[in-house]
Structures are given as C-alpha cells and as structure tokens.
Amino acid sequence: MADRPITPSGCRLCGIPEREHAQRWKPPAGWHAWSAPTARQILARMQMRRRFARKEGQ
C-alpha cells in the first residue's frame, strides 16, 4: 500500500483516513489526532492519485 498515493481527505499531518486514524505517532508530527487536510493538500493528493492511475493503466 505504500506505493499508492495518500487518500485526498486523509489526515493533514500523515495522510491516514479519518475512520482508521484514532491517535497516531508519525514523524515529524509525533502523537496527534486526525486533522482535516487543507484545500491545497486535497487538490495535490487528487492530482497525485490521477497521475498514479494513469501510470498504472499503461
């Protein structure tokens, strides 16, 4: 799964989806609760997911 892009609506700090998140430790954020991603992060993640899908389709 590490080869797949982050879910667009995943945590602002680590990219894990809200339903799977709870409390997580991830550098550099350390222990943190799920935080909503910024609009810029969502857009960038969506674009990354599209590029990944095109690459996989070839």
PDB file of N, CA, C and O in Angstrom:
ATOM      1  N   MET A   1       0.814  -1.202   0.000  1.00  0.00           N
ATOM      2  CA  MET A   1       0.000   0.000   0.000  1.00  0.00           C
ATOM      3  C   MET A   1       0.856   1.263   0.000  1.00  0.00           C
ATOM      4  O   MET A   1       0.368   2.338  -0.349  1.00  0.00           O
ATOM      5  N   ALA A   2       2.101   1.150   0.380  1.00  0.00           N
ATOM      6  CA  ALA A   2       2.976   2.314   0.421  1.00  0.00           C
ATOM      7  C   ALA A   2       3.218   2.901  -0.963  1.00  0.00           C
ATOM      8  O   ALA A   2       3.616   4.059  -1.086  1.00  0.00           O
ATOM      9  N   ASP A   3       2.982   2.111  -2.002  1.00  0.00           N
ATOM     10  CA  ASP A   3       3.184   2.594  -3.359  1.00  0.00           C
ATOM     11  C   ASP A   3       1.983   3.371  -3.879  1.00  0.00           C
ATOM     12  O   ASP A   3       2.034   3.927  -4.976  1.00  0.00           O
ATOM     13  N   ARG A   4       0.919   3.415  -3.116  1.00  0.00           N
ATOM     14  CA  ARG A   4      -0.292   4.131  -3.522  1.00  0.00           C
ATOM     15  C   ARG A   4      -0.279   5.539  -2.940  1.00  0.00           C
ATOM     16  O   ARG A   4       0.270   5.769  -1.862  1.00  0.00           O
ATOM     17  N   PRO A   5      -0.893   6.487  -3.665  1.00  0.00           N
ATOM     18  CA  PRO A   5      -0.959   7.854  -3.141  1.00  0.00           C
ATOM     19  C   PRO A   5      -1.856   7.936  -1.901  1.00  0.00           C
ATOM     20  O   PRO A   5      -2.700   7.070  -1.670  1.00  0.00           O
ATOM     21  N   ILE A   6      -1.659   8.968  -1.129  1.00  0.00           N
ATOM     22  CA  ILE A   6      -2.446   9.227   0.083  1.00  0.00           C
ATOM     23  C   ILE A   6      -3.879   9.568  -0.316  1.00  0.00           C
ATOM     24  O   ILE A   6      -4.108  10.217  -1.336  1.00  0.00           O
ATOM     25  N   THR A   7      -4.841   9.128   0.492  1.00  0.00           N
ATOM     26  CA  THR A   7      -6.243   9.472   0.288  1.00  0.00           C
ATOM     27  C   THR A   7      -6.395  10.994   0.358  1.00  0.00           C
ATOM     28  O   THR A   7      -5.880  11.607   1.293  1.00  0.00           O
ATOM     29  N   PRO A   8      -7.091  11.629  -0.610  1.00  0.00           N
ATOM     30  CA  PRO A   8      -7.219  13.089  -0.607  1.00  0.00           C
ATOM     31  C   PRO A   8      -7.749  13.669   0.701  1.00  0.00           C
ATOM     32  O   PRO A   8      -7.323  14.750   1.109  1.00  0.00           O
ATOM     33  N   SER A   9      -8.666  12.976   1.361  1.00  0.00           N
ATOM     34  CA  SER A   9      -9.237  13.507   2.598  1.00  0.00           C
ATOM     35  C   SER A   9      -8.541  12.962   3.840  1.00  0.00           C
ATOM     36  O   SER A   9      -9.062  13.095   4.948  1.00  0.00           O
ATOM     37  N   GLY A  10      -7.381  12.355   3.670  1.00  0.00           N
ATOM     38  CA  GLY A  10      -6.620  11.833   4.805  1.00  0.00           C
ATOM     39  C   GLY A  10      -6.103  12.940   5.712  1.00  0.00           C
ATOM     40  O   GLY A  10      -6.144  14.119   5.363  1.00  0.00           O
ATOM     41  N   CYS A  11      -5.628  12.548   6.858  1.00  0.00           N
ATOM     42  CA  CYS A  11      -5.119  13.482   7.865  1.00  0.00           C
ATOM     43  C   CYS A  11      -4.131  14.493   7.273  1.00  0.00           C
ATOM     44  O   CYS A  11      -3.299  14.155   6.430  1.00  0.00           O
ATOM     45  N   ARG A  12      -4.243  15.702   7.724  1.00  0.00           N
ATOM     46  CA  ARG A  12      -3.349  16.777   7.281  1.00  0.00           C
ATOM     47  C   ARG A  12      -1.885  16.440   7.560  1.00  0.00           C
ATOM     48  O   ARG A  12      -1.004  16.803   6.781  1.00  0.00           O
ATOM     49  N   LEU A  13      -1.623  15.747   8.669  1.00  0.00           N
ATOM     50  CA  LEU A  13      -0.254  15.506   9.096  1.00  0.00           C
ATOM     51  C   LEU A  13       0.349  14.208   8.577  1.00  0.00           C
ATOM     52  O   LEU A  13       1.558  14.135   8.354  1.00  0.00           O
ATOM     53  N   CYS A  14      -0.492  13.165   8.377  1.00  0.00           N
ATOM     54  CA  CYS A  14       0.087  11.874   7.994  1.00  0.00           C
ATOM     55  C   CYS A  14      -0.617  11.186   6.827  1.00  0.00           C
ATOM     56  O   CYS A  14      -0.087  10.218   6.281  1.00  0.00           O
ATOM     57  N   GLY A  15      -1.806  11.667   6.431  1.00  0.00           N
ATOM     58  CA  GLY A  15      -2.499  11.109   5.286  1.00  0.00           C
ATOM     59  C   GLY A  15      -3.403   9.916   5.564  1.00  0.00           C
ATOM     60  O   GLY A  15      -4.048   9.416   4.642  1.00  0.00           O
ATOM     61  N   ILE A  16      -3.469   9.452   6.792  1.00  0.00           N
ATOM     62  CA  ILE A  16      -4.310   8.300   7.129  1.00  0.00           C
ATOM     63  C   ILE A  16      -5.773   8.751   7.160  1.00  0.00           C
ATOM     64  O   ILE A  16      -6.077   9.807   7.715  1.00  0.00           O
ATOM     65  N   PRO A  17      -6.694   7.958   6.564  1.00  0.00           N
ATOM     66  CA  PRO A  17      -8.112   8.331   6.578  1.00  0.00           C
ATOM     67  C   PRO A  17      -8.665   8.469   8.001  1.00  0.00           C
ATOM     68  O   PRO A  17      -8.198   7.802   8.924  1.00  0.00           O
ATOM     69  N   GLU A  18      -9.661   9.341   8.165  1.00  0.00           N
ATOM     70  CA  GLU A  18     -10.210   9.651   9.486  1.00  0.00           C
ATOM     71  C   GLU A  18     -10.733   8.414  10.208  1.00  0.00           C
ATOM     72  O   GLU A  18     -10.501   8.260  11.407  1.00  0.00           O
ATOM     73  N   ARG A  19     -11.427   7.540   9.508  1.00  0.00           N
ATOM     74  CA  ARG A  19     -12.025   6.354  10.147  1.00  0.00           C
ATOM     75  C   ARG A  19     -10.977   5.389  10.683  1.00  0.00           C
ATOM     76  O   ARG A  19     -11.262   4.631  11.610  1.00  0.00           O
ATOM     77  N   GLU A  20      -9.786   5.400  10.127  1.00  0.00           N
ATOM     78  CA  GLU A  20      -8.718   4.484  10.542  1.00  0.00           C
ATOM     79  C   GLU A  20      -7.711   5.135  11.483  1.00  0.00           C
ATOM     80  O   GLU A  20      -6.777   4.473  11.936  1.00  0.00           O
ATOM     81  N   HIS A  21      -7.881   6.395  11.777  1.00  0.00           N
ATOM     82  CA  HIS A  21      -6.835   7.176  12.416  1.00  0.00           C
ATOM     83  C   HIS A  21      -6.687   6.998  13.925  1.00  0.00           C
ATOM     84  O   HIS A  21      -5.651   6.509  14.377  1.00  0.00           O
ATOM     85  N   ALA A  22      -7.682   7.375  14.710  1.00  0.00           N
ATOM     86  CA  ALA A  22      -7.583   7.427  16.179  1.00  0.00           C
ATOM     87  C   ALA A  22      -6.377   8.289  16.558  1.00  0.00           C
ATOM     88  O   ALA A  22      -6.208   9.372  15.997  1.00  0.00           O
ATOM     89  N   GLN A  23      -5.536   7.843  17.491  1.00  0.00           N
ATOM     90  CA  GLN A  23      -4.303   8.556  17.835  1.00  0.00           C
ATOM     91  C   GLN A  23      -3.151   7.876  17.107  1.00  0.00           C
ATOM     92  O   GLN A  23      -3.047   6.649  17.133  1.00  0.00           O
ATOM     93  N   ARG A  24      -2.311   8.626  16.477  1.00  0.00           N
ATOM     94  CA  ARG A  24      -1.176   8.065  15.736  1.00  0.00           C
ATOM     95  C   ARG A  24       0.095   8.810  16.074  1.00  0.00           C
ATOM     96  O   ARG A  24       0.083   9.987  16.436  1.00  0.00           O
ATOM     97  N   TRP A  25       1.185   8.090  15.946  1.00  0.00           N
ATOM     98  CA  TRP A  25       2.503   8.724  16.063  1.00  0.00           C
ATOM     99  C   TRP A  25       3.152   8.646  14.701  1.00  0.00           C
ATOM    100  O   TRP A  25       3.267   7.568  14.118  1.00  0.00           O
ATOM    101  N   LYS A  26       3.568   9.768  14.205  1.00  0.00           N
ATOM    102  CA  LYS A  26       4.203   9.818  12.894  1.00  0.00           C
ATOM    103  C   LYS A  26       5.161  10.999  12.889  1.00  0.00           C
ATOM    104  O   LYS A  26       4.765  12.117  13.215  1.00  0.00           O
ATOM    105  N   PRO A  27       6.417  10.765  12.523  1.00  0.00           N
ATOM    106  CA  PRO A  27       7.336  11.904  12.474  1.00  0.00           C
ATOM    107  C   PRO A  27       6.958  12.821  11.312  1.00  0.00           C
ATOM    108  O   PRO A  27       6.471  12.294  10.312  1.00  0.00           O
ATOM    109  N   PRO A  28       7.128  14.085  11.347  1.00  0.00           N
ATOM    110  CA  PRO A  28       7.616  14.875  12.478  1.00  0.00           C
ATOM    111  C   PRO A  28       6.501  15.326  13.416  1.00  0.00           C
ATOM    112  O   PRO A  28       6.769  16.038  14.384  1.00  0.00           O
ATOM    113  N   ALA A  29       5.254  14.927  13.152  1.00  0.00           N
ATOM    114  CA  ALA A  29       4.117  15.413  13.952  1.00  0.00           C
ATOM    115  C   ALA A  29       4.068  14.820  15.354  1.00  0.00           C
ATOM    116  O   ALA A  29       3.536  15.449  16.269  1.00  0.00           O
ATOM    117  N   GLY A  30       4.616  13.616  15.539  1.00  0.00           N
ATOM    118  CA  GLY A  30       4.516  12.949  16.834  1.00  0.00           C
ATOM    119  C   GLY A  30       3.099  12.425  17.053  1.00  0.00           C
ATOM    120  O   GLY A  30       2.396  12.125  16.088  1.00  0.00           O
ATOM    121  N   TRP A  31       2.671  12.310  18.313  1.00  0.00           N
ATOM    122  CA  TRP A  31       1.310  11.855  18.616  1.00  0.00           C
ATOM    123  C   TRP A  31       0.341  12.946  18.223  1.00  0.00           C
ATOM    124  O   TRP A  31       0.524  14.114  18.568  1.00  0.00           O
ATOM    125  N   HIS A  32      -0.701  12.553  17.493  1.00  0.00           N
ATOM    126  CA  HIS A  32      -1.676  13.549  17.062  1.00  0.00           C
ATOM    127  C   HIS A  32      -3.019  12.892  16.746  1.00  0.00           C
ATOM    128  O   HIS A  32      -3.086  11.702  16.438  1.00  0.00           O
ATOM    129  N   ALA A  33      -4.075  13.681  16.829  1.00  0.00           N
ATOM    130  CA  ALA A  33      -5.406  13.261  16.420  1.00  0.00           C
ATOM    131  C   ALA A  33      -5.565  13.612  14.940  1.00  0.00           C
ATOM    132  O   ALA A  33      -4.773  14.377  14.389  1.00  0.00           O
ATOM    133  N   TRP A  34      -6.582  13.053  14.308  1.00  0.00           N
ATOM    134  CA  TRP A  34      -6.824  13.350  12.889  1.00  0.00           C
ATOM    135  C   TRP A  34      -7.120  14.834  12.729  1.00  0.00           C
ATOM    136  O   TRP A  34      -7.887  15.407  13.502  1.00  0.00           O
ATOM    137  N   SER A  35      -6.513  15.449  11.733  1.00  0.00           N
ATOM    138  CA  SER A  35      -6.750  16.854  11.395  1.00  0.00           C
ATOM    139  C   SER A  35      -7.160  16.933   9.942  1.00  0.00           C
ATOM    140  O   SER A  35      -6.570  16.272   9.087  1.00  0.00           O
ATOM    141  N   ALA A  36      -8.157  17.729   9.664  1.00  0.00           N
ATOM    142  CA  ALA A  36      -8.630  17.884   8.281  1.00  0.00           C
ATOM    143  C   ALA A  36      -7.520  18.460   7.407  1.00  0.00           C
ATOM    144  O   ALA A  36      -6.805  19.370   7.827  1.00  0.00           O
ATOM    145  N   PRO A  37      -7.376  17.928   6.185  1.00  0.00           N
ATOM    146  CA  PRO A  37      -6.371  18.475   5.277  1.00  0.00           C
ATOM    147  C   PRO A  37      -6.803  19.833   4.741  1.00  0.00           C
ATOM    148  O   PRO A  37      -7.988  20.165   4.730  1.00  0.00           O
ATOM    149  N   THR A  38      -5.834  20.602   4.302  1.00  0.00           N
ATOM    150  CA  THR A  38      -6.143  21.897   3.689  1.00  0.00           C
ATOM    151  C   THR A  38      -6.670  21.657   2.280  1.00  0.00           C
ATOM    152  O   THR A  38      -6.493  20.576   1.719  1.00  0.00           O
ATOM    153  N   ALA A  39      -7.311  22.661   1.719  1.00  0.00           N
ATOM    154  CA  ALA A  39      -7.814  22.565   0.349  1.00  0.00           C
ATOM    155  C   ALA A  39      -6.655  22.292  -0.619  1.00  0.00           C
ATOM    156  O   ALA A  39      -6.806  21.528  -1.572  1.00  0.00           O
ATOM    157  N   ARG A  40      -5.515  22.910  -0.375  1.00  0.00           N
ATOM    158  CA  ARG A  40      -4.331  22.684  -1.217  1.00  0.00           C
ATOM    159  C   ARG A  40      -3.847  21.241  -1.147  1.00  0.00           C
ATOM    160  O   ARG A  40      -3.483  20.649  -2.163  1.00  0.00           O
ATOM    161  N   GLN A  41      -3.848  20.677   0.066  1.00  0.00           N
ATOM    162  CA  GLN A  41      -3.433  19.287   0.230  1.00  0.00           C
ATOM    163  C   GLN A  41      -4.386  18.353  -0.516  1.00  0.00           C
ATOM    164  O   GLN A  41      -3.947  17.417  -1.185  1.00  0.00           O
ATOM    165  N   ILE A  42      -5.687  18.608  -0.399  1.00  0.00           N
ATOM    166  CA  ILE A  42      -6.669  17.769  -1.087  1.00  0.00           C
ATOM    167  C   ILE A  42      -6.433  17.815  -2.591  1.00  0.00           C
ATOM    168  O   ILE A  42      -6.412  16.773  -3.247  1.00  0.00           O
ATOM    169  N   LEU A  43      -6.259  19.002  -3.139  1.00  0.00           N
ATOM    170  CA  LEU A  43      -6.025  19.145  -4.572  1.00  0.00           C
ATOM    171  C   LEU A  43      -4.747  18.419  -4.995  1.00  0.00           C
ATOM    172  O   LEU A  43      -4.749  17.683  -5.981  1.00  0.00           O
ATOM    173  N   ALA A  44      -3.670  18.623  -4.262  1.00  0.00           N
ATOM    174  CA  ALA A  44      -2.400  17.969  -4.600  1.00  0.00           C
ATOM    175  C   ALA A  44      -2.519  16.450  -4.528  1.00  0.00           C
ATOM    176  O   ALA A  44      -1.960  15.747  -5.371  1.00  0.00           O
ATOM    177  N   ARG A  45      -3.234  15.939  -3.542  1.00  0.00           N
ATOM    178  CA  ARG A  45      -3.410  14.497  -3.403  1.00  0.00           C
ATOM    179  C   ARG A  45      -4.274  13.933  -4.524  1.00  0.00           C
ATOM    180  O   ARG A  45      -4.022  12.831  -5.013  1.00  0.00           O
ATOM    181  N   MET A  46      -5.296  14.690  -4.933  1.00  0.00           N
ATOM    182  CA  MET A  46      -6.135  14.248  -6.054  1.00  0.00           C
ATOM    183  C   MET A  46      -5.321  14.195  -7.343  1.00  0.00           C
ATOM    184  O   MET A  46      -5.453  13.254  -8.126  1.00  0.00           O
ATOM    185  N   GLN A  47      -4.489  15.193  -7.561  1.00  0.00           N
ATOM    186  CA  GLN A  47      -3.648  15.214  -8.751  1.00  0.00           C
ATOM    187  C   GLN A  47      -2.652  14.061  -8.736  1.00  0.00           C
ATOM    188  O   GLN A  47      -2.400  13.444  -9.771  1.00  0.00           O
ATOM    189  N   MET A  48      -2.086  13.767  -7.569  1.00  0.00           N
ATOM    190  CA  MET A  48      -1.150  12.659  -7.434  1.00  0.00           C
ATOM    191  C   MET A  48      -1.861  11.332  -7.725  1.00  0.00           C
ATOM    192  O   MET A  48      -1.305  10.457  -8.390  1.00  0.00           O
ATOM    193  N   ARG A  49      -3.088  11.190  -7.224  1.00  0.00           N
ATOM    194  CA  ARG A  49      -3.859   9.969  -7.447  1.00  0.00           C
ATOM    195  C   ARG A  49      -4.159   9.781  -8.937  1.00  0.00           C
ATOM    196  O   ARG A  49      -4.107   8.659  -9.439  1.00  0.00           O
ATOM    197  N   ARG A  50      -4.470  10.868  -9.645  1.00  0.00           N
ATOM    198  CA  ARG A  50      -4.716  10.778 -11.092  1.00  0.00           C
ATOM    199  C   ARG A  50      -3.458  10.347 -11.844  1.00  0.00           C
ATOM    200  O   ARG A  50      -3.519   9.504 -12.739  1.00  0.00           O
ATOM    201  N   ARG A  51      -2.319  10.934 -11.473  1.00  0.00           N
ATOM    202  CA  ARG A  51      -1.060  10.549 -12.126  1.00  0.00           C
ATOM    203  C   ARG A  51      -0.758   9.075 -11.873  1.00  0.00           C
ATOM    204  O   ARG A  51      -0.317   8.363 -12.776  1.00  0.00           O
ATOM    205  N   PHE A  52      -0.993   8.622 -10.657  1.00  0.00           N
ATOM    206  CA  PHE A  52      -0.757   7.229 -10.297  1.00  0.00           C
ATOM    207  C   PHE A  52      -1.657   6.304 -11.115  1.00  0.00           C
ATOM    208  O   PHE A  52      -1.207   5.271 -11.611  1.00  0.00           O
ATOM    209  N   ALA A  53      -2.942   6.684 -11.255  1.00  0.00           N
ATOM    210  CA  ALA A  53      -3.900   5.863 -12.007  1.00  0.00           C
ATOM    211  C   ALA A  53      -3.490   5.772 -13.482  1.00  0.00           C
ATOM    212  O   ALA A  53      -3.599   4.711 -14.097  1.00  0.00           O
ATOM    213  N   ARG A  54      -3.025   6.875 -14.035  1.00  0.00           N
ATOM    214  CA  ARG A  54      -2.576   6.855 -15.438  1.00  0.00           C
ATOM    215  C   ARG A  54      -1.367   5.948 -15.596  1.00  0.00           C
ATOM    216  O   ARG A  54      -1.273   5.183 -16.556  1.00  0.00           O
ATOM    217  N   LYS A  55      -0.446   6.037 -14.651  1.00  0.00           N
ATOM    218  CA  LYS A  55       0.766   5.226 -14.682  1.00  0.00           C
ATOM    219  C   LYS A  55       0.412   3.736 -14.589  1.00  0.00           C
ATOM    220  O   LYS A  55       0.981   2.914 -15.307  1.00  0.00           O
ATOM    221  N   GLU A  56      -0.539   3.391 -13.691  1.00  0.00           N
ATOM    222  CA  GLU A  56      -0.960   2.008 -13.513  1.00  0.00           C
ATOM    223  C   GLU A  56      -1.688   1.477 -14.747  1.00  0.00           C
ATOM    224  O   GLU A  56      -1.633   0.281 -15.034  1.00  0.00           O
ATOM    225  N   GLY A  57      -2.368   2.362 -15.479  1.00  0.00           N
ATOM    226  CA  GLY A  57      -3.147   1.951 -16.647  1.00  0.00           C
ATOM    227  C   GLY A  57      -2.299   1.670 -17.883  1.00  0.00           C
ATOM    228  O   GLY A  57      -2.802   1.103 -18.853  1.00  0.00           O
ATOM    229  N   GLN A  58      -1.064   2.043 -17.869  1.00  0.00           N
ATOM    230  CA  GLN A  58      -0.200   1.871 -19.055  1.00  0.00           C
ATOM    231  C   GLN A  58       0.276   0.453 -19.182  1.00  0.00           C
ATOM    232  O   GLN A  58       1.009   0.129 -20.116  1.00  0.00           O
TER     233      GLN A  58
END
